[in-house]
Amino acid sequence: MSPVEERIAAIWREILGPDLAPDTALGVEDDFFVLGGTSLQAMALVQRLREEFGIPLGLGAVVADATLGGVGAAVTSGGGAARS
């Protein structure tokens, strides 16, 4: 995992909280929604990523590819789809 993906994984752990077992190893193919994330948690994720990385990330970028690798790519590209 890249350093950006590791930071995103840490944010996922904060947001998913008790829905995610503490010993769950996250990889780039893991999907936020498959891991139990809800639409409200996705909104919180987008806000946290905006704050953490200072980018205009939109909810559409997370929904388009909710894998850790996909979200990492959107963050690395400066925000991906800047919608919602």
C-alpha positions in Angstrom: 0.0 0.0 0.0 1.1 3.5 -0.7 1.4 6.1 2.1 -1.8 7.8 0.8 -3.7 4.5 0.9 -2.4 3.8 4.4 -3.7 7.2 5.6 -7.0 6.5 3.9 -7.2 3.0 5.6 -6.7 4.7 9.0 -9.6 7.0 8.2 -11.7 4.1 7.1 -11.0 2.4 10.5 -12.1 5.6 12.3 -15.3 5.9 10.4 -16.3 2.2 10.2 -15.4 1.9 13.9 -17.1 -1.1 15.5 -18.3 -2.4 12.1 -14.7 -3.3 11.3 -12.8 -5.8 13.4 -9.6 -4.2 14.8 -7.5 -7.0 13.3 -8.9 -6.7 9.8 -6.1 -6.3 7.3 -7.1 -3.8 4.7 -5.8 -4.1 1.1 -6.2 -2.0 -2.0 -9.0 -4.3 -3.3 -11.2 -3.8 -0.2 -14.4 -1.9 -0.8 -15.7 0.6 1.7 -19.3 -0.5 1.2 -18.6 -4.2 1.3 -16.9 -3.7 4.6 -20.1 -2.2 6.0 -19.9 1.4 5.1 -23.2 3.2 4.6 -24.1 6.3 2.5 -23.9 8.5 5.6 -20.5 7.1 6.5 -19.4 7.7 2.9 -20.3 11.4 3.3 -18.3 11.5 6.5 -15.4 9.8 4.6 -15.5 12.4 1.9 -15.4 15.2 4.4 -12.5 13.6 6.3 -10.5 13.1 3.1 -11.1 16.7 2.1 -9.8 17.9 5.4 -6.9 15.4 5.5 -5.6 16.0 2.0 -6.9 19.5 1.2 -8.6 18.4 -2.1 -12.1 18.9 -3.6 -13.0 15.3 -3.4 -16.6 14.5 -4.3 -18.9 11.7 -3.2 -19.1 10.6 -6.8 -15.4 9.6 -6.8 -16.0 7.3 -3.8 -19.1 5.8 -5.2 -17.5 5.3 -8.7 -14.7 3.1 -7.1 -15.1 2.5 -3.4 -12.0 0.3 -3.2 -9.1 1.5 -1.1 -7.1 1.6 -4.3 -9.8 3.6 -6.1 -10.3 6.1 -3.4 -6.5 6.4 -3.2 -6.3 7.1 -6.9 -9.0 9.8 -6.6 -7.1 11.4 -3.8 -3.8 11.2 -5.6 -5.3 12.8 -8.7 -6.5 15.7 -6.7 -10.1 14.8 -6.0 -11.4 12.8 -8.9 -15.0 13.6 -9.6 -15.6 16.8 -7.6 -19.4 16.3 -7.3 -21.5 16.4 -4.1 
